[in-house]
Amino acid sequence: MKQLLWRWLPALVWMGLIFVLSAQPDLPRVSDPRLDTLLKKVGHALSYGTLAWLYLRALRERFHCAATSRVASFGLAVVYALSDEYHQTFVPGRNGTLMDVAVDGAGACGAMLLDWWLQRRKALSRRAPDAV
């Protein structure tokens, strides 16, 4: 039980942080509207990339196939993104958009691709003959 909590607690805390930020009626703004939008979209992508990675951390031991863990982590992140955008439709001054879900999904996908690349690189370096 302790190990299960240790694996899932970071993801649950991160989900709580996303929920709290989503419940804010107004977030700080940058004076340039284009820069404000860019910063918020980058924030979305990074937040959900982090969430997907935290899910992956929790699921690695559950699935024997790394690809299955990554797909499950990506899926969980997108489902949470959908629920978060739905939640925002009830917050005064906020609205939920499918565009934000797409940005969140892109962040989650990017994190899973980064993990795949890092794991592949690690495996290749183990197979490489020692340089003398």
C-alpha positions in Angstrom: 0.0 0.0 0.0 2.8 2.4 0.9 4.5 1.8 -2.5 1.2 2.4 -4.3 0.8 5.7 -2.5 4.4 6.6 -3.2 3.9 6.0 -7.0 0.5 7.8 -7.3 0.8 10.7 -4.8 2.8 13.0 -7.1 0.2 12.6 -9.9 -2.7 13.2 -7.5 -1.0 16.3 -6.1 -0.4 17.6 -9.6 -4.0 17.0 -10.6 -5.1 18.9 -7.5 -2.9 21.9 -8.5 -4.3 21.9 -12.0 -7.9 21.8 -10.5 -7.1 24.7 -8.2 -5.7 26.8 -11.0 -8.7 25.9 -13.2 -11.1 27.1 -10.5 -9.7 30.6 -10.6 -12.1 33.0 -12.3 -9.3 35.1 -13.6 -5.6 34.3 -14.2 -2.8 36.9 -14.4 -2.4 38.4 -17.8 0.4 39.8 -19.9 -0.3 43.1 -21.6 0.3 41.8 -25.1 -2.6 39.5 -25.9 -0.6 37.3 -28.3 2.1 36.8 -25.7 -0.5 36.1 -23.1 -2.1 33.4 -25.2 1.3 31.9 -26.1 2.3 31.7 -22.4 -1.0 30.1 -21.4 -0.8 27.5 -24.1 2.8 26.7 -23.3 1.7 26.4 -19.6 -1.1 24.0 -20.7 1.3 21.8 -22.6 4.0 21.7 -19.9 1.4 21.0 -17.2 -0.1 18.1 -19.0 3.3 16.8 -20.2 4.3 16.7 -16.5 1.0 15.0 -15.6 1.5 12.4 -18.3 5.0 11.8 -17.0 3.8 11.4 -13.5 1.2 8.9 -14.6 3.9 7.0 -16.5 6.0 7.0 -13.3 3.1 5.4 -11.5 2.2 2.9 -14.2 5.7 1.7 -15.2 5.5 -1.3 -12.9 1.9 -2.1 -13.7 2.5 -2.8 -17.4 5.4 -5.0 -18.7 5.4 -3.1 -22.0 6.8 0.4 -22.0 4.6 1.4 -25.0 1.5 0.3 -23.1 2.5 2.4 -20.2 3.0 5.4 -22.4 -0.3 5.0 -24.2 -2.1 4.6 -20.9 -0.4 7.7 -19.4 -1.2 9.7 -22.5 -4.9 8.6 -22.4 -5.2 9.4 -18.7 -3.8 12.8 -19.2 -6.2 13.5 -22.1 -9.2 12.3 -20.1 -8.1 14.6 -17.2 -7.8 17.4 -19.7 -11.3 16.8 -20.9 -12.6 16.7 -17.3 -10.7 19.9 -16.5 -12.1 21.8 -19.5 -15.6 20.6 -18.5 -14.9 21.8 -15.0 -14.0 25.3 -16.3 -17.4 25.6 -17.9 -18.8 26.0 -14.4 -16.3 28.6 -13.3 -17.4 32.2 -13.8 -15.1 34.0 -16.2 -13.7 30.8 -17.6 -14.7 28.6 -20.5 -13.6 25.1 -21.5 -12.4 24.6 -25.0 -11.4 21.7 -27.1 -8.4 23.7 -28.4 -7.0 23.6 -24.8 -7.6 19.8 -24.7 -5.6 19.5 -28.0 -2.8 21.6 -26.5 -2.9 19.5 -23.3 -2.8 16.3 -25.5 0.2 17.7 -27.4 2.0 18.3 -24.2 1.3 14.8 -23.0 2.3 13.3 -26.3 5.5 15.3 -26.3 6.4 14.0 -22.8 5.7 10.4 -23.9 7.9 10.9 -27.0 10.6 12.4 -24.9 10.4 9.4 -22.6 10.6 7.0 -25.5 13.6 8.8 -27.0 15.4 8.8 -23.6 14.7 5.1 -23.0 15.8 4.2 -26.5 19.0 6.2 -26.1 19.7 4.5 -22.8 19.1 1.0 -24.3 21.4 1.8 -27.3 24.2 3.1 -25.0 24.0 -0.2 -23.0 24.4 -2.2 -26.2 27.3 -0.1 -27.6 30.7 -1.7 -27.2 32.9 0.0 -24.7 35.3 2.5 -26.3 38.9 1.9 -25.4 
